[in-house]
């Protein structure tokens, strides 16, 4: 067991010792006026029901039961009042509460399916009632399915795509839109908003971290800029963590698996005083590498994560709730390194082909297939990724709604070391894009009822970011670089030491300001017809500073040799700033024919903010192409039509058709210049994404739940006349190509998921509870892995099957066996062309079959 995990487990033990007196304090503390606690149990067996929903009738104030069947409601209402209680497989029940502590019995009902409550529209409501395509994954379902981060969550939500060669280079998309496909450029904003407890996370690396004590994940599809503070032109992740509570409770979980997998989680909550409660949560994950580096004779691409999250809940009055949250998550893996997946014949001369180059250098790849899970990397791999922050949220009930203020500061620190050439030769010996990021955000909004027929949300938002090198970013070539850079038969290329330790040190900085005012109304024209207009004003400004200087290599004044060195790295510096403001909005028409039929149509326009290139710019005839520094904002036109239905009390079926057109689409393009780190950004004239999505679930009797989702998505470049050529056309007469009509990268035409869980009451030794078995399957068809369509960089479709079987005791003990990728399918998540366009490309290989056991205890 590694020292970090030992420290983590010791921390959980000490946390239990420190917070154990909370239960005694809770027994002696006076009951807060109008605070109701209680327990939901099966009327027949008297067993606790976990995850039941309790809502005060006529309000949006509600709670769900914990692992012990307990719930807690804090409200300004005076007793008595009525609560509505619902749970999957049980009859919904209205109960008049006249005491501060109550036990509620629910009767089994094989013909009911409980609603899922969401908060995406800034109030609690049924997911089936909102006119938004939305997918919901509960924290319990994610935990049971082993989806402890977004990358694994995508297997449950087929409209989500996530691609990552490491934490920094992460692309999170919905319906194939959101961020540029490929390697990350810091000068643009993501189109998919990522929110945790109302706080916007600006860095894509946040999606690589383990979830810490998640209550629910809501995935909203399509533009949501009139509901959220930051622009969300493609959708949003709205993640809520489990809140602090005045009823003492806790959960502890430990998992073991193959590849040395160990994961530990812990969470404790309870009162510190009559009006102050706390919650502290930990998570730690370790796993050995799934690849073996023959160069170092060590495993690579392991997992070494740890995270902690603390909350304080203060309720000075019944109408005020203040939450202070602090968190930090840290990843220190040995990785990431990837194998060569293939070699493309380019249009360059025969001596400039990859196989000819490595033959001249007496090198041979030590593996025939990337699925051998072997790499040969001469540069040590590191990908230290740390994020954290503090937020203060205040909810004040005013009139028929809630005034909310969310203030947050977050930071990100990235310390990598990569082998950019993917082979064991000293071509690029150092690639270290060290970065540090600070963000400050402030959102103030009001949501609720304005009159008997009018409700909505209105708010203002500000985000300030400072991202800079820490302190410098380094790229360095090695002694084999000459052969990869060679573009003539001149003997000067063989000059000893010409490129040895030749590199660039880069300092860069980008400061961003985003300001917005937004609002959306819900006007009930009649009981069945609702009109929902929304509007947004957005202002964005970015100030960029870039400077790089060469160093090393052969020190010479020979102009011919200097020209060869300049073909690899050159000095470059520029300062630029860009700004843009715009209005956007949407109009939705909703028709609620009945409680079982909800139809809606939405038309919206939105803008993805202006961008700036901050990874180096291409040159022409020795001139830096500064005009490429500014990347025009995307103009998004979107419409969709959807129907949400309940064909029966035991089933849900939803269908959505969507169409999105984007002018000045921001795309990542590659260049053969190694000094243009991670490529650069450009605008495609127009792209379109359209499709149909169907999802549903059904409760069969009282022991089987089934769910399924399928998505058809067609994305293409409508017009892109000046795109870079694909890898196989490098070295031809043209450096650019008209790819109009070609497929957008990263989009499978078909994707889907299906899952189910069956339960049966029983006993394990002397414990009463439920046995369960669950299966989740995910499929996606083939897709392009090149910004410009390539006949080589395409990924074949694949299917994954995950499963679990175990026992949940009514005492709070759960134990189960689990397996992921049970069929041990070999598949690629992404293909990446190597810098320099020699013809070889790397494969981001998906995880092999993994399995293990989990023990969970809740009280």
Helices and strands as residue ranges (DSSP letters): H 3-19, H 22-28, E 35-42, E 53-56, E 62-64, E 70-74, E 81-86, E 93-97, E 101-106, E 117-118, E 125-126, E 134-138, H 139-144, H 150-153, E 160-164, E 170-174, E 192-196, E 199-200, G 204-208, E 214-221, E 235-241, E 249-257, E 261-271, E 276-287, E 291-293, E 298-300, E 303-317, E 320-333, E 339-343, G 350-352, H 354-360, G 370-372, E 374-375, E 382-398, E 401-417, E 428-432, E 435-449, E 454-469, E 473-477, H 481-485, G 491-494, E 503-524, E 529-551, H 559-566, E 572-594, E 597-608, E 611-612, E 619-620, E 623-624, G 626-628, E 630-631, E 634-648, E 651-669, E 680-700, E 704-719, E 723-724, G 727-729, E 736-737, E 750-764, E 767-780, E 783-784, E 794-795, E 798-809, E 813-820, E 828-833, E 840-845, E 850-858
